[in-house]
Amino acid sequence: MIFDRQYEPSPWEPIAEQVELYESTDGVEGGDFMGGACVILTSIGARSGNLRKTPLIRVTDGTNYVVIGSVGGAPNNPKWVYNLRAEPRVQLRDGAQVNEYVAREVTDAEEKATWWELATSVWSDYDVYQSSTDRIIPLFVLEPGDV
C-alpha cells in the first residue's frame, strides 16, 4: 500500500509540531494555519520516498480540495509541489476525516482562474503572493480517486 511508508517529519520544527498536534486531536487543536482553517496534506517524498505531511489552507468545493504552492510568494515552489508532480496519489486529513485523492496540476488558464477564485475567497492573500513573485504559483485540485 502506498501510504505504508516511513513518515519523515518536516525539518522545520513548528510545522512538525503542528502536524503532530492536528493529527493527535483530529484537528481540534492545530487546525489554524496563519489565521485560516487548515488541512494536512500527506504526499510521498519525490526523493526520499517517505511520507511528508504539510499543513495547508483548507479550500474545498465540497468534493474536491485545492492546494496552492504559494509559500507566501517566495521565489521557489514548496517541496510538496515536486512530490505531487512525481506521485499524484495523496491523503488529506480534514479534521478527523482522512481520505485519498489524486492530485491534478491545473495549467489551463481558464480552469485555473475558476479554482483560483475559490481559493482567494478563502484566503485573499494568494493574490498578494502571486503579485510578489515572478514564478507562476502552482495550483492542484485533489480529486477523489482510486489510490
C-alpha positions in Angstrom: 0.0 0.0 0.0 1.4 3.4 -1.0 0.8 5.1 2.4 2.5 2.3 4.4 5.8 4.1 4.4 8.1 5.8 6.9 6.9 9.2 8.0 9.6 11.9 7.8 8.5 15.0 9.8 9.3 18.4 8.5 12.8 19.6 9.4 11.1 22.9 10.3 10.0 22.2 13.9 6.9 24.5 14.0 5.4 22.6 11.1 6.3 19.2 12.5 4.7 20.2 15.8 1.5 21.5 14.2 1.1 18.3 12.2 1.5 16.2 15.3 -1.0 18.3 17.3 -3.5 18.4 14.5 -3.4 14.6 14.0 -3.4 13.8 17.7 -6.6 15.9 18.2 -8.3 15.3 14.8 -7.9 19.0 14.1 -9.5 20.3 17.3 -6.1 21.8 18.1 -3.5 22.8 15.5 -6.3 23.5 12.9 -5.3 27.1 12.5 -2.6 27.9 9.9 -1.6 31.6 9.7 -5.1 32.6 10.8 -7.1 30.3 8.5 -8.5 26.8 8.8 -6.1 24.1 7.6 -5.9 20.5 6.4 -2.9 18.2 6.4 -1.6 17.0 3.0 0.3 13.7 3.0 2.4 13.2 0.0 5.2 10.8 -1.0 8.7 12.5 -1.0 9.9 12.7 -4.6 13.5 12.0 -3.5 13.2 10.1 -0.2 10.0 8.0 -0.9 9.0 8.8 2.7 5.6 10.2 3.8 5.7 14.0 4.1 2.9 16.0 5.8 2.2 19.6 5.3 -0.5 21.9 6.8 -2.2 23.9 4.1 -5.1 26.4 4.0 -8.4 24.5 3.7 -10.0 25.2 0.3 -12.8 22.9 -0.9 -15.8 22.9 -3.2 -17.4 20.2 -1.1 -16.0 17.3 -3.1 -12.5 18.3 -4.2 -9.8 20.2 -2.4 -7.5 22.8 -3.9 -3.9 23.2 -2.7 -1.8 26.2 -3.7 2.0 26.2 -3.8 2.4 29.8 -2.7 4.9 29.7 0.2 3.9 33.3 0.8 5.1 34.4 -2.6 8.6 33.0 -2.1 10.8 32.7 -5.3 10.7 28.8 -5.2 7.9 26.3 -5.1 7.4 24.3 -1.8 8.9 20.8 -1.9 5.4 19.2 -1.7 4.8 20.6 -5.3 7.6 18.3 -6.6 6.2 15.5 -4.5 2.7 15.8 -6.2 4.3 16.1 -9.7 6.3 12.9 -9.1 3.5 10.9 -7.3 -0.1 12.4 -7.5 -1.7 10.0 -5.1 -2.1 11.8 -1.7 -4.0 11.6 1.5 -5.7 14.6 3.0 -6.8 15.0 6.6 -9.6 17.4 7.2 -10.3 17.2 10.9 -11.0 13.6 11.8 -11.6 12.6 8.1 -8.7 11.1 6.2 -9.4 10.4 2.5 -7.3 9.5 -0.5 -7.1 11.7 -3.6 -5.4 12.1 -6.9 -3.7 15.5 -7.4 -4.0 17.1 -10.7 -2.0 20.3 -11.5 -4.2 22.8 -13.2 -2.4 24.6 -16.1 -5.3 25.6 -18.3 -5.7 29.4 -17.6 -9.5 29.4 -17.7 -9.8 26.4 -15.3 -7.1 27.8 -13.1 -8.9 31.1 -12.8 -12.0 29.4 -11.6 -10.2 27.4 -8.9 -8.1 30.5 -8.0 -11.3 32.5 -7.4 -12.5 29.8 -5.0 -9.1 29.8 -3.2 -8.9 33.5 -2.9 -12.5 33.6 -1.5 -11.0 31.6 1.4 -7.5 33.1 1.6 -7.3 36.5 -0.2 -3.5 36.7 0.3 -3.0 34.3 -2.6 -3.3 37.3 -4.9 -0.7 39.2 -2.9 1.6 36.2 -3.0 1.3 35.8 -6.8 2.0 39.5 -7.3 5.1 39.3 -5.2 6.9 36.6 -7.1 8.0 36.1 -10.7 7.0 32.4 -10.7 3.6 31.1 -11.6 2.2 29.7 -8.3 1.1 26.2 -8.9 -2.5 25.1 -8.1 -3.5 21.5 -7.7 -7.0 20.0 -7.5 -7.3 17.0 -5.3 -10.0 14.7 -6.7 -11.4 11.6 -5.1 -9.9 8.6 -6.9 -8.5 5.1 -6.7 -5.2 5.1 -4.9 
